[in-house]
Amino acid sequence: MNKLRAIIVDDSSFSVALIKNILEKKNIEVVDTAMTVNDAVLIAKQHKPDLITMDVTLLDGDGIECTKLIRNEKVESKVIIISSMKDDEIIKMAKNAGVSGYLQKPIDEVEFHTLLDRLFAGDELYEVLRNHFKAAFEESFYTNIKRIIGGKVEIRSISEDLVLRESLGVSVAIGFNGRHSGRMLMDMKYETLECIFKKICLNENYTREDVLAFFSEIGNIIAGNGASLLNGLNRGLGIRVAPPTVFGGKDVMMSLGEFENESIEIGTKYGDIFLNIGFKKGDETWM
Amino acid sequence: MDVKVINPFVASITSVLPQLGFQNIVRKDIKLKSKKIKSSGVIMVIGIVGDRKGNVAYGIDMEGAKKIASIMMMGMPVNELDDMSKSALSELSNMLTANASINFSNDDINVDISVPTLMYGDDIEVNMNSEQIVSVGFDVDGVLFEINVALN
């Protein structure tokens, strides 16, 4: 991250010192501070900083009005509200005023740093994701399939960029949200899935629905483990996993090429299992 | 599931589609379905996470999908569902869901959306991992456009 410049708007000198300390730990330079709406607008115009931290209660007005006044001056700084008050109404007003994030006092330093990462490290975070998502999901995919099936399990990385692929029979799609969004798609023959199901669930009286529900759950575990590995690399990624959707049918085509993606295949004694994982760079919005 | 969950999506269709050049948008009945839906043509699924969690699946038959892709690409003829038209349809599902998420946030419900998964085929069975799905169809310039929402 390049050295960012910030101003702090807060009517408490204690809070100013605390916020300054946290920002400086993140290598963010605090170029000025203000305790009133008037001063805040003046210094925002003067410095045009990357970041403004804004209290809600100020000596001569409130921080949300102040943010609007700063926006009227065409200052594009990102504004984070830091206030002891936090309720739905204020959050809604803050969003409408063009605020990028909201923290409640007492300030949680980790939460503050995570928010800063999300706001300012979008490109860097995307690079982290690009460099690691394949390895993370390969590990989760391999470990879980190996654990479930046992025996000889062979991993094959597919180097060509796949744009389109015919489904082998059943697939599970799981969406990811967070600083950047994505999705995972796992595909195999129904017979392969059924063999794995029978190995795990010894019950002979099962329906196709049971097998598909089991598939949902495997997908969910692989997606969740992969996402956790990535979040462990950088909390700023904030990847969350949406519920699985299972597809089945004959001659179903899976479109894969809409964003950067990687494919991995695992050969098992029951048949091949295909995994495709992709992410797309997200816009920075409300955090 | 509360049927009202469909409203932000209905509002999204009626506000986004006219901006893309669609003229006649008529809403059909809202239905409750079991978790499994059958579809023929193109289906796009987007994951939703936040205050509500689930998926939305947009379904269009193949001819309709080509027609919609063509309108989105300023009338360029679409004979086959090529990469460009798939990309246009993915973008459509993304725009509709992003707009619906803004509609949710106006009701103080905050959600994030994933990228779309696009599949197509003659006989697709989709299991949305929810006991009930709220479904609504639209006649969009003669094309049947279906939205299925499963949100917890």
Interface residues (C-beta under 8 A of the other chain):
Chain A: D88 K92 K95 V163 S167 S171 A173 I174 G175 F176 N177 G178 S181 G182 R183 L185 L212 S216 R240 V241 A242 P243 P244 T245 V246 F247 G248 G249 K250 D251 V252 M253 M254 S255 G257 E258 F259 G278 F279 K280 W286
Chain B: I43 V45 I46 G47 I48 V49 G50 K53 G54 N55 A57 D83 K86 S87 S90 S105 D108 N110 D112 I113 S114 V115 P116 T117 L118 M119 Y120 G121 D122 D123 I124 E125 V126 N127 M128 N129 S130 A150 N152
